[in-house]
Amino acid sequence: MVMQTVASYRRRLGKVEWRDLVAMRPRDGLVECLHPLPWLAASWGLAAIGLWPFAAAASFLFFLTALRLNHEAIHGNLGFTRPTHRIVMHALSAVMLGSNHAVAFNHLRHHRHLGTAEDTEGACGRMTFWQVLREGPRFPVRNHRAAWRHGTPALRLRMLVDLALNLAVLGAALLTLHPVLLYHVAAMILAQCLTALFAVWITHHDCAEADIARTQRSPLVNFATYNMFLHLEHHLYPAVPVRRLGILAHRIADAAPEVAAREWLVVPEVWR
């Protein structure tokens, strides 16, 4: 059903050139790896001097850019070898908390089984706003359980490495009681509880049955969200790196303006 829906979209779009957008060099991947670092440093620095609201804003942007980087590693879109993509996910697991290999398992199933009972990640997209807020704290637990139950022994081993890294960070925070470390742990736990809302629901809620995901047409919104709201384009062509989804969106709009005209937007037109 999912593949039929994607194929139907692609037929309506006609011949959209996308393969030239796929190739990534290792130095391109290194640039992607740098995106979260300024926000992480800013959040720690601002927390150290007690500017908590500004630290929280920086932590949000760190988590957003880390999600983007992890997302690219999941799809192998950083131009690295497969083992190096896994190292990226391990490192991000340590600073974001949780197992990003569990996230990877559920996200790839989300692409294959969108809207079905096997789509553990995407289930939140079919909830109301208030339901997804209540689901938030359960969402990471549910994803980890699904990955552990249905994953291979190799995946479980990688999850154990991720969780050992989590324990190391938590242990450092609790043993030292350093306020910045404690703040970071609290901020990441809160961010994980809001992931169902900001990473799933916001790009999938209230779509028609024949539609795949929401997208965004405002260049300003896409700049502020690091292209993470170009979600329809990602589902149609997941091999295209996020940094080039804006180019892909323009090509889709040029090839099939009637399709682009009826797209479900993440941020409503009135907010642009």
HELIX and SHEET records of a PDB file:
HELIX    1   1 VAL A    2  LEU A   13  1                                  12    
HELIX    2   2 ARG A   19  LEU A   21  5                                   3    
HELIX    3   3 PRO A   26  LEU A   34  1                                   9    
HELIX    4   4 PRO A   36  ALA A   48  1                                  13    
HELIX    5   5 TRP A   52  ILE A   74  1                                  23    
HELIX    6   6 ARG A   82  MET A   96  1                                  15    
HELIX    7   7 ASN A  100  ARG A  112  1                                  13    
HELIX    8   8 GLU A  121  ARG A  126  5                                   6    
HELIX    9   9 PHE A  129  GLU A  135  1                                   7    
HELIX   10  10 ARG A  138  HIS A  150  1                                  13    
HELIX   11  11 PRO A  153  THR A  176  1                                  24    
HELIX   12  12 PRO A  179  THR A  195  1                                  17    
HELIX   13  13 ALA A  196  TRP A  201  3                                   6    
HELIX   14  14 ILE A  202  HIS A  204  1                                   3    
HELIX   15  15 PRO A  219  ALA A  224  1                                   6    
HELIX   16  16 HIS A  231  LEU A  236  1                                   6    
HELIX   17  17 VAL A  242  ARG A  244  5                                   3    
HELIX   18  18 LEU A  245  ALA A  255  1                                  11    
HELIX   19  19 PRO A  257  ALA A  261  1                                   5    
HELIX   20  20 GLU A  269  TRP A  271  5                                   3    
END                                                                             
